[in-house]
Amino acid sequence: MKFLKKLTCAAALAFSFANAHAAVNGAVMNDWVFNPTGGGFANGQVINEYLDVNGNAFIQLTPTSTTSFSFVEHAVFNIVQADSNGQLLPLTFAGGNISAVFQATGTGSFNGAFTFTGGTISIYQNAVNQYGSTTGIYGANQGTEIAKFNVLAGGGGIVDASGLPISNGQVSVIASADVGALKAGYFFDGKGKDLSTESLLSFAFTNANNVAKPAKNLVPELVCEFAGFKGNGCGKGTYANKPGEYFLLSNNGQFKLAAEVPEPGSLALFGIAMLGAGVVARKRANKA
């Protein structure tokens, strides 16, 4: 009986995430074109669905009650391929890179769901690959800013009793870009229209895992400089994650574009699905 209950919870959780994806599936752009050098449509690379993103995030939690919290997230990402095809983007192959910085706020419930309330995503093109260095913010904000998105309320994921995303748990972000927020010459639809003339959405889906031993430059660059952390590791002592208060995560996933803003009901469905997933997770934790 206990096994059946767990199986039912797992099925309900999977169904909730399936609904979340279904809510945005109709809006996601397929076979769009990205030119990482800014050289226009003709020399661009066809993106079947998404750009692959890999990076790290630093989360700072503030309990707002015994069961809830607010949080601030700062993250850095590198983008070297598309559609998980194993083929380097032309700029990366030539020694440059595409990178991004992410900062956002949100709220959540321990042993439940969290959701974003706002933030920004900035994407950069750099002719020299400085990602992971001490230049700028972990080298992720170097070069030319080619896109800026505003994080919308919604998305999120599931956390454990300390506020940590469940192991390899999915985190979803919804963001929008106004006309002119994308630099001309980089992003195009399949017919060659420059997306810098459009307002559009983006969807990011990443898997989150705890980072116990951060890379050499990660703490001084991401934790201390970008996030403005003042605790151990930033001028004193040695940094260590403190679940329930602050921690580092590794993230890898997908960054997708949507040519048209979906109906408000679609975004609402996305939020409801994520909330439903949180309810299932809380029930599962309480019965464990």
BALOBA-1460 file (C-alpha; in Angstrom, 3 decimals):
// residues 288
<rec num="1" residu="m" x="0.000" y="0.000" z="0.000"/>
<rec num="2" residu="k" x="2.839" y="2.393" z="0.855"/>
<rec num="3" residu="f" x="4.461" y="1.652" z="-2.503"/>
<rec num="4" residu="l" x="1.188" y="2.367" z="-4.303"/>
<rec num="5" residu="k" x="0.828" y="5.704" z="-2.500"/>
<rec num="6" residu="k" x="4.346" y="6.731" z="-3.520"/>
<rec num="7" residu="l" x="3.682" y="5.623" z="-7.075"/>
<rec num="8" residu="t" x="0.487" y="7.686" z="-7.160"/>
<rec num="9" residu="c" x="2.329" y="10.776" z="-5.869"/>
<rec num="10" residu="a" x="5.070" y="10.329" z="-8.456"/>
<rec num="11" residu="a" x="2.514" y="9.998" z="-11.241"/>
<rec num="12" residu="a" x="0.684" y="13.126" z="-10.079"/>
<rec num="13" residu="l" x="3.954" y="15.049" z="-9.962"/>
<rec num="14" residu="a" x="4.866" y="13.962" z="-13.489"/>
<rec num="15" residu="f" x="1.377" y="14.916" z="-14.704"/>
<rec num="16" residu="s" x="1.745" y="18.393" z="-13.183"/>
<rec num="17" residu="f" x="5.026" y="18.997" z="-15.005"/>
<rec num="18" residu="a" x="3.518" y="17.642" z="-18.216"/>
<rec num="19" residu="n" x="0.727" y="20.216" z="-17.908"/>
<rec num="20" residu="a" x="3.307" y="22.940" z="-17.361"/>
<rec num="21" residu="h" x="5.088" y="22.034" z="-20.564"/>
<rec num="22" residu="a" x="1.819" y="21.690" z="-22.451"/>
<rec num="23" residu="a" x="0.906" y="25.223" z="-21.427"/>
<rec num="24" residu="v" x="3.857" y="26.650" z="-23.345"/>
<rec num="25" residu="n" x="4.353" y="24.048" z="-26.073"/>
<rec num="26" residu="g" x="2.196" y="25.895" z="-28.572"/>
<rec num="27" residu="a" x="4.205" y="29.081" z="-28.107"/>
<rec num="28" residu="v" x="7.756" y="27.704" z="-28.356"/>
<rec num="29" residu="m" x="9.563" y="28.649" z="-31.586"/>
<rec num="30" residu="n" x="11.086" y="25.862" z="-33.680"/>
<rec num="31" residu="d" x="13.747" y="26.124" z="-36.404"/>
<rec num="32" residu="w" x="14.766" y="29.677" z="-35.555"/>
<rec num="33" residu="v" x="18.199" y="31.035" z="-36.429"/>
<rec num="34" residu="f" x="20.959" y="32.295" z="-34.151"/>
<rec num="35" residu="n" x="24.098" y="33.968" z="-35.448"/>
<rec num="36" residu="p" x="26.549" y="34.122" z="-32.506"/>
<rec num="37" residu="t" x="28.807" y="36.568" z="-34.367"/>
<rec num="38" residu="g" x="25.970" y="38.982" z="-35.181"/>
<rec num="39" residu="g" x="26.543" y="38.483" z="-38.910"/>
<rec num="40" residu="g" x="22.921" y="38.165" z="-39.965"/>
<rec num="41" residu="f" x="20.476" y="35.480" z="-41.037"/>
<rec num="42" residu="a" x="22.341" y="33.992" z="-44.003"/>
<rec num="43" residu="n" x="25.351" y="32.885" z="-41.929"/>
<rec num="44" residu="g" x="23.396" y="31.872" z="-38.843"/>
<rec num="45" residu="q" x="22.874" y="28.465" z="-37.254"/>
<rec num="46" residu="v" x="19.442" y="26.821" z="-37.315"/>
<rec num="47" residu="i" x="18.226" y="26.101" z="-33.779"/>
<rec num="48" residu="n" x="15.663" y="23.321" z="-33.825"/>
<rec num="49" residu="e" x="14.317" y="24.287" z="-30.419"/>
<rec num="50" residu="y" x="16.775" y="25.491" z="-27.778"/>
<rec num="51" residu="l" x="20.194" y="26.717" z="-26.744"/>
<rec num="52" residu="d" x="21.959" y="24.575" z="-24.132"/>
<rec num="53" residu="v" x="22.858" y="26.455" z="-20.941"/>
<rec num="54" residu="n" x="25.247" y="25.399" z="-18.185"/>
<rec num="55" residu="g" x="26.254" y="27.343" z="-15.105"/>
<rec num="56" residu="n" x="25.958" y="28.021" z="-11.405"/>
<rec num="57" residu="a" x="23.569" y="29.874" z="-9.122"/>
<rec num="58" residu="f" x="23.893" y="31.303" z="-5.614"/>
<rec num="59" residu="i" x="20.660" y="31.375" z="-3.600"/>
<rec num="60" residu="q" x="20.063" y="33.427" z="-0.441"/>
<rec num="61" residu="l" x="16.946" y="32.572" z="1.577"/>
<rec num="62" residu="t" x="15.099" y="34.703" z="4.119"/>
<rec num="63" residu="p" x="12.480" y="32.812" z="6.186"/>
<rec num="64" residu="t" x="9.204" y="34.747" z="6.330"/>
<rec num="65" residu="s" x="7.482" y="32.217" z="8.631"/>
<rec num="66" residu="t" x="8.136" y="28.710" z="9.908"/>
<rec num="67" residu="t" x="6.929" y="27.309" z="6.581"/>
<rec num="68" residu="s" x="7.741" y="29.996" z="3.989"/>
<rec num="69" residu="f" x="10.633" y="32.065" z="2.658"/>
<rec num="70" residu="s" x="11.647" y="34.732" z="0.167"/>
<rec num="71" residu="f" x="14.834" y="34.408" z="-1.870"/>
<rec num="72" residu="v" x="17.301" y="36.195" z="-4.108"/>
<rec num="73" residu="e" x="19.181" y="34.331" z="-6.833"/>
<rec num="74" residu="h" x="22.298" y="35.325" z="-8.775"/>
<rec num="75" residu="a" x="23.583" y="33.057" z="-11.544"/>
<rec num="76" residu="v" x="26.074" y="32.827" z="-14.409"/>
<rec num="77" residu="f" x="25.731" y="30.664" z="-17.522"/>
<rec num="78" residu="n" x="27.733" y="29.569" z="-20.545"/>
<rec num="79" residu="i" x="26.140" y="28.623" z="-23.894"/>
<rec num="80" residu="v" x="28.289" y="26.516" z="-26.233"/>
<rec num="81" residu="q" x="25.853" y="24.418" z="-28.284"/>
<rec num="82" residu="a" x="22.230" y="24.024" z="-29.354"/>
<rec num="83" residu="d" x="19.703" y="21.180" z="-29.224"/>
<rec num="84" residu="s" x="22.228" y="19.024" z="-27.303"/>
<rec num="85" residu="n" x="23.809" y="18.205" z="-30.682"/>
<rec num="86" residu="g" x="27.412" y="18.190" z="-29.495"/>
<rec num="87" residu="q" x="28.353" y="20.742" z="-32.157"/>
<rec num="88" residu="l" x="30.006" y="23.898" z="-30.860"/>
<rec num="89" residu="l" x="28.502" y="27.227" z="-31.841"/>
<rec num="90" residu="p" x="30.729" y="28.895" z="-34.484"/>
<rec num="91" residu="l" x="31.858" y="31.621" z="-32.077"/>
<rec num="92" residu="t" x="32.821" y="29.036" z="-29.439"/>
<rec num="93" residu="f" x="34.759" y="27.002" z="-31.985"/>
<rec num="94" residu="a" x="36.684" y="30.162" z="-32.898"/>
<rec num="95" residu="g" x="37.643" y="30.813" z="-29.276"/>
<rec num="96" residu="g" x="34.817" y="33.101" z="-28.148"/>
<rec num="97" residu="n" x="31.651" y="32.395" z="-26.208"/>
<rec num="98" residu="i" x="28.035" y="33.248" z="-25.507"/>
<rec num="99" residu="s" x="27.277" y="33.707" z="-21.802"/>
<rec num="100" residu="a" x="24.560" y="35.068" z="-19.543"/>
<rec num="101" residu="v" x="23.944" y="36.499" z="-16.094"/>
<rec num="102" residu="f" x="20.695" y="35.973" z="-14.242"/>
<rec num="103" residu="q" x="19.313" y="37.646" z="-11.140"/>
<rec num="104" residu="a" x="15.859" y="37.150" z="-9.702"/>
<rec num="105" residu="t" x="13.681" y="37.251" z="-6.603"/>
<rec num="106" residu="g" x="10.913" y="34.941" z="-5.469"/>
<rec num="107" residu="t" x="9.003" y="33.248" z="-2.690"/>
<rec num="108" residu="g" x="8.396" y="29.669" z="-1.630"/>
<rec num="109" residu="s" x="7.426" y="27.103" z="0.978"/>
<rec num="110" residu="f" x="9.780" y="24.705" z="2.716"/>
<rec num="111" residu="n" x="9.020" y="21.149" z="1.584"/>
<rec num="112" residu="g" x="6.939" y="22.651" z="-1.199"/>
<rec num="113" residu="a" x="7.110" y="24.885" z="-4.244"/>
<rec num="114" residu="f" x="8.878" y="28.141" z="-5.020"/>
<rec num="115" residu="t" x="8.126" y="30.697" z="-7.713"/>
<rec num="116" residu="f" x="9.857" y="33.714" z="-9.204"/>
<rec num="117" residu="t" x="8.463" y="37.224" z="-8.750"/>
<rec num="118" residu="g" x="10.832" y="39.158" z="-11.044"/>
<rec num="119" residu="g" x="14.368" y="39.623" z="-12.308"/>
<rec num="120" residu="t" x="16.494" y="39.900" z="-15.453"/>
<rec num="121" residu="i" x="18.425" y="37.700" z="-17.898"/>
<rec num="122" residu="s" x="21.237" y="39.361" z="-19.883"/>
<rec num="123" residu="i" x="23.009" y="37.479" z="-22.690"/>
<rec num="124" residu="y" x="26.491" y="38.446" z="-23.927"/>
<rec num="125" residu="q" x="28.651" y="37.736" z="-26.968"/>
<rec num="126" residu="n" x="32.387" y="37.768" z="-26.399"/>
<rec num="127" residu="a" x="35.032" y="37.217" z="-29.082"/>
<rec num="128" residu="v" x="37.324" y="35.861" z="-26.335"/>
<rec num="129" residu="n" x="36.136" y="33.108" z="-23.999"/>
<rec num="130" residu="q" x="36.538" y="34.546" z="-20.499"/>
<rec num="131" residu="y" x="33.847" y="32.464" z="-18.800"/>
<rec num="132" residu="g" x="35.061" y="31.151" z="-15.455"/>
<rec num="133" residu="s" x="37.725" y="33.859" z="-15.155"/>
<rec num="134" residu="t" x="38.081" y="36.803" z="-12.773"/>
<rec num="135" residu="t" x="37.195" y="39.275" z="-15.514"/>
<rec num="136" residu="g" x="33.909" y="41.051" z="-14.801"/>
<rec num="137" residu="i" x="31.486" y="38.679" z="-13.104"/>
<rec num="138" residu="y" x="33.025" y="35.241" z="-13.610"/>
<rec num="139" residu="g" x="33.602" y="36.353" z="-17.215"/>
<rec num="140" residu="a" x="29.892" y="35.888" z="-17.886"/>
<rec num="141" residu="n" x="29.047" y="39.558" z="-18.443"/>
<rec num="142" residu="q" x="31.900" y="40.358" z="-20.835"/>
<rec num="143" residu="g" x="31.710" y="41.488" z="-24.446"/>
<rec num="144" residu="t" x="28.552" y="42.826" z="-26.076"/>
<rec num="145" residu="e" x="25.110" y="42.505" z="-24.505"/>
<rec num="146" residu="i" x="22.977" y="40.965" z="-27.266"/>
<rec num="147" residu="a" x="19.726" y="40.345" z="-25.384"/>
<rec num="148" residu="k" x="17.949" y="41.334" z="-22.189"/>
<rec num="149" residu="f" x="14.832" y="39.638" z="-20.823"/>
<rec num="150" residu="n" x="12.663" y="40.564" z="-17.855"/>
<rec num="151" residu="v" x="11.750" y="37.630" z="-15.623"/>
<rec num="152" residu="l" x="7.975" y="37.316" z="-15.213"/>
<rec num="153" residu="a" x="6.079" y="36.129" z="-12.148"/>
<rec num="154" residu="g" x="5.671" y="32.361" z="-12.328"/>
<rec num="155" residu="g" x="7.795" y="29.329" z="-13.066"/>
<rec num="156" residu="g" x="9.773" y="27.853" z="-10.185"/>
<rec num="157" residu="g" x="10.230" y="24.339" z="-8.873"/>
<rec num="158" residu="i" x="10.174" y="22.074" z="-5.815"/>
<rec num="159" residu="v" x="12.355" y="22.334" z="-2.693"/>
<rec num="160" residu="d" x="13.078" y="20.191" z="0.344"/>
<rec num="161" residu="a" x="12.719" y="21.109" z="4.022"/>
<rec num="162" residu="s" x="15.838" y="23.342" z="3.907"/>
<rec num="163" residu="g" x="14.823" y="25.224" z="0.769"/>
<rec num="164" residu="l" x="17.196" y="23.329" z="-1.523"/>
<rec num="165" residu="p" x="15.756" y="22.322" z="-4.907"/>
<rec num="166" residu="i" x="15.227" y="18.572" z="-4.926"/>
<rec num="167" residu="s" x="18.188" y="16.680" z="-6.412"/>
<rec num="168" residu="n" x="18.264" y="17.148" z="-10.189"/>
<rec num="169" residu="g" x="14.969" y="18.986" z="-9.783"/>
<rec num="170" residu="q" x="13.614" y="21.037" z="-12.626"/>
<rec num="171" residu="v" x="13.557" y="24.825" z="-12.336"/>
<rec num="172" residu="s" x="11.486" y="26.841" z="-14.827"/>
<rec num="173" residu="v" x="11.792" y="30.523" z="-15.723"/>
<rec num="174" residu="i" x="9.467" y="32.626" z="-17.896"/>
<rec num="175" residu="a" x="10.836" y="35.918" z="-19.262"/>
<rec num="176" residu="s" x="9.911" y="38.560" z="-21.841"/>
<rec num="177" residu="a" x="11.833" y="40.893" z="-24.142"/>
<rec num="178" residu="d" x="10.447" y="44.155" z="-25.494"/>
<rec num="179" residu="v" x="11.037" y="45.393" z="-29.043"/>
<rec num="180" residu="g" x="14.694" y="46.388" z="-29.290"/>
<rec num="181" residu="a" x="15.806" y="44.305" z="-26.274"/>
<rec num="182" residu="l" x="17.530" y="41.885" z="-28.679"/>
<rec num="183" residu="k" x="20.462" y="43.296" z="-30.649"/>
<rec num="184" residu="a" x="19.978" y="43.264" z="-34.425"/>
<rec num="185" residu="g" x="21.858" y="40.620" z="-36.414"/>
<rec num="186" residu="y" x="21.764" y="37.776" z="-33.871"/>
<rec num="187" residu="f" x="18.260" y="36.300" z="-33.524"/>
<rec num="188" residu="f" x="15.920" y="35.474" z="-36.447"/>
<rec num="189" residu="d" x="12.780" y="33.478" z="-37.113"/>
<rec num="190" residu="g" x="12.909" y="30.698" z="-39.690"/>
<rec num="191" residu="k" x="11.967" y="33.071" z="-42.505"/>
<rec num="192" residu="g" x="14.758" y="35.509" z="-41.790"/>
<rec num="193" residu="k" x="12.901" y="38.177" z="-39.830"/>
<rec num="194" residu="d" x="15.177" y="39.844" z="-37.302"/>
<rec num="195" residu="l" x="13.652" y="39.254" z="-33.855"/>
<rec num="196" residu="s" x="15.066" y="42.533" z="-32.556"/>
<rec num="197" residu="t" x="11.925" y="44.071" z="-34.084"/>
<rec num="198" residu="e" x="9.622" y="41.801" z="-32.078"/>
<rec num="199" residu="s" x="8.451" y="41.451" z="-28.483"/>
<rec num="200" residu="l" x="8.722" y="37.834" z="-27.424"/>
<rec num="201" residu="l" x="8.957" y="35.395" z="-24.544"/>
<rec num="202" residu="s" x="11.660" y="32.997" z="-23.458"/>
<rec num="203" residu="f" x="11.398" y="29.829" z="-21.413"/>
<rec num="204" residu="a" x="14.305" y="28.302" z="-19.496"/>
<rec num="205" residu="f" x="14.196" y="24.822" z="-18.008"/>
<rec num="206" residu="t" x="17.212" y="23.751" z="-15.970"/>
<rec num="207" residu="n" x="18.085" y="20.918" z="-13.607"/>
<rec num="208" residu="a" x="19.476" y="22.063" z="-10.251"/>
<rec num="209" residu="n" x="21.978" y="20.205" z="-8.070"/>
<rec num="210" residu="n" x="23.892" y="21.131" z="-4.920"/>
<rec num="211" residu="v" x="27.536" y="22.247" z="-5.302"/>
<rec num="212" residu="a" x="29.585" y="21.017" z="-2.355"/>
<rec num="213" residu="k" x="33.022" y="21.996" z="-3.737"/>
<rec num="214" residu="p" x="32.827" y="25.184" z="-5.828"/>
<rec num="215" residu="a" x="35.355" y="25.867" z="-8.594"/>
<rec num="216" residu="k" x="38.267" y="28.211" z="-7.806"/>
<rec num="217" residu="n" x="36.753" y="31.493" z="-9.021"/>
<rec num="218" residu="l" x="33.101" y="30.747" z="-8.288"/>
<rec num="219" residu="v" x="32.933" y="32.027" z="-4.701"/>
<rec num="220" residu="p" x="34.834" y="35.338" z="-5.145"/>
<rec num="221" residu="e" x="33.103" y="36.116" z="-8.459"/>
<rec num="222" residu="l" x="29.532" y="34.852" z="-8.102"/>
<rec num="223" residu="v" x="28.984" y="34.736" z="-4.340"/>
<rec num="224" residu="c" x="31.035" y="37.728" z="-3.183"/>
<rec num="225" residu="e" x="31.017" y="40.128" z="-6.147"/>
<rec num="226" residu="f" x="27.768" y="39.462" z="-8.004"/>
<rec num="227" residu="a" x="25.568" y="38.491" z="-5.051"/>
<rec num="228" residu="g" x="27.256" y="40.857" z="-2.581"/>
<rec num="229" residu="f" x="27.520" y="38.147" z="0.089"/>
<rec num="230" residu="k" x="29.348" y="39.229" z="3.273"/>
<rec num="231" residu="g" x="29.716" y="35.910" z="5.066"/>
<rec num="232" residu="n" x="32.516" y="33.337" z="5.205"/>
<rec num="233" residu="g" x="34.476" y="33.041" z="1.992"/>
<rec num="234" residu="c" x="34.167" y="36.766" z="1.244"/>
<rec num="235" residu="g" x="37.019" y="38.437" z="3.104"/>
<rec num="236" residu="k" x="37.012" y="36.007" z="6.015"/>
<rec num="237" residu="g" x="36.903" y="32.290" z="6.659"/>
<rec num="238" residu="t" x="36.082" y="29.587" z="4.104"/>
<rec num="239" residu="y" x="32.841" y="29.400" z="2.210"/>
<rec num="240" residu="a" x="30.470" y="26.479" z="2.893"/>
<rec num="241" residu="n" x="26.829" y="26.011" z="1.922"/>
<rec num="242" residu="k" x="24.337" y="26.571" z="4.736"/>
<rec num="243" residu="p" x="21.018" y="24.948" z="3.762"/>
<rec num="244" residu="g" x="18.097" y="27.011" z="4.948"/>
<rec num="245" residu="e" x="20.091" y="30.235" z="4.446"/>
<rec num="246" residu="y" x="22.374" y="30.160" z="1.385"/>
<rec num="247" residu="f" x="23.866" y="27.662" z="-1.066"/>
<rec num="248" residu="l" x="25.433" y="27.175" z="-4.486"/>
<rec num="249" residu="l" x="23.808" y="25.143" z="-7.247"/>
<rec num="250" residu="s" x="24.921" y="23.800" z="-10.610"/>
<rec num="251" residu="n" x="22.406" y="24.180" z="-13.441"/>
<rec num="252" residu="n" x="22.161" y="22.748" z="-16.922"/>
<rec num="253" residu="g" x="19.208" y="22.969" z="-19.233"/>
<rec num="254" residu="q" x="17.518" y="24.670" z="-22.163"/>
<rec num="255" residu="f" x="16.760" y="28.218" z="-23.254"/>
<rec num="256" residu="k" x="13.822" y="28.543" z="-25.672"/>
<rec num="257" residu="l" x="12.174" y="31.420" z="-27.525"/>
<rec num="258" residu="a" x="8.512" y="32.043" z="-28.250"/>
<rec num="259" residu="a" x="7.562" y="34.184" z="-31.231"/>
<rec num="260" residu="e" x="4.204" y="35.197" z="-29.824"/>
<rec num="261" residu="v" x="3.019" y="35.900" z="-26.300"/>
<rec num="262" residu="p" x="0.618" y="33.053" z="-25.391"/>
<rec num="263" residu="e" x="-2.843" y="33.669" z="-24.035"/>
<rec num="264" residu="p" x="-2.885" y="34.719" z="-20.343"/>
<rec num="265" residu="g" x="-4.618" y="31.430" z="-19.573"/>
<rec num="266" residu="s" x="-1.594" y="29.516" z="-20.828"/>
<rec num="267" residu="l" x="0.730" y="31.242" z="-18.363"/>
<rec num="268" residu="a" x="-1.853" y="30.755" z="-15.637"/>
<rec num="269" residu="l" x="-1.962" y="27.035" z="-16.428"/>
<rec num="270" residu="f" x="1.808" y="26.933" z="-16.186"/>
<rec num="271" residu="g" x="1.668" y="28.461" z="-12.706"/>
<rec num="272" residu="i" x="-1.140" y="26.182" z="-11.558"/>
<rec num="273" residu="a" x="0.763" y="23.123" z="-12.752"/>
<rec num="274" residu="m" x="3.851" y="24.172" z="-10.811"/>
<rec num="275" residu="l" x="1.741" y="24.842" z="-7.728"/>
<rec num="276" residu="g" x="0.115" y="21.430" z="-8.091"/>
<rec num="277" residu="a" x="3.533" y="19.836" z="-8.234"/>
<rec num="278" residu="g" x="4.418" y="21.607" z="-4.990"/>
<rec num="279" residu="v" x="1.289" y="20.314" z="-3.245"/>
<rec num="280" residu="v" x="2.146" y="16.749" z="-4.261"/>
<rec num="281" residu="a" x="5.718" y="17.180" z="-3.026"/>
<rec num="282" residu="r" x="4.552" y="18.458" z="0.357"/>
<rec num="283" residu="k" x="2.173" y="15.552" z="0.781"/>
<rec num="284" residu="r" x="4.910" y="13.115" z="-0.141"/>
<rec num="285" residu="a" x="7.307" y="14.686" z="2.379"/>
<rec num="286" residu="n" x="4.751" y="14.655" z="5.178"/>
<rec num="287" residu="k" x="4.007" y="10.949" z="4.647"/>
<rec num="288" residu="a" x="7.640" y="9.860" z="4.305"/>
